[in-house]
């Protein structure tokens, strides 16, 4: 496939993923990673997706920063960073497919429970952010799946859409920054990665902008359902890949 054909295909993928990210504040990697790897090598796609995810999260946070609960987010961030090494340690002793399978099934199950209208709101949210952050950090350190636990907790708490988007974006920015720095020092940010990323950035921004505009049309209830169905998709995809079906 010629370079410009690859770029055109990638732009369509990134545009769609950017729209989902702009709408819900997560899901960019879920959509873009498996599709981009169909025509770009995985070792190039992963850093491309992380860099673009960082850009989307910054863009979304700037737009919704007034609704961010930064005092709670810092607790989440520190808990996650402290737990991430344990996730890596866990991966050394447990099979990654088993971890993905258990995580995928649990995430899907909890998402369906919330979709059914059931929830157990936690009164002390600041304290609850500690176990949520630990869970997210462990999953990030083991199978690079930090977003769903945070999204599920915020959905359980009935957080409004703007606060939901601002909190997840603020949390993801730091994780993305750390990951990009790790990739840079590991030599994964190559000239090809930069080349593809430069071409994809405009499409990504268009998608995010349209998603941000579209979310204004949604009420909190519909937004929550869309976010939960995206989590179901994430959990289902994780389960399928763990079973080796795809």
Secondary structure, DSSP 8 states (H G I E B T S, - for coil): --HHHHHHHHHHHHHHHHHHHHHHS--HHHHHHHHHTTTS-HHHHHHHHHHHHHHHHHHHHHHHGGG--HHHHHHHHHHHHHHHHHHHHHHHHS-HHHHHHHHHHHHHHHHHHHHTT-----S-HHHHHHHHHHHHHHHHHHHS--HHHHHHHHHHTT--HHHHHHHHHHHHHHHHHHHHHHHHHTT---HHHHHHHHHHHHHHHHHHHHHHHHHTTS-HHHHHHHHHHHHHHHHHHHHHHHHT--
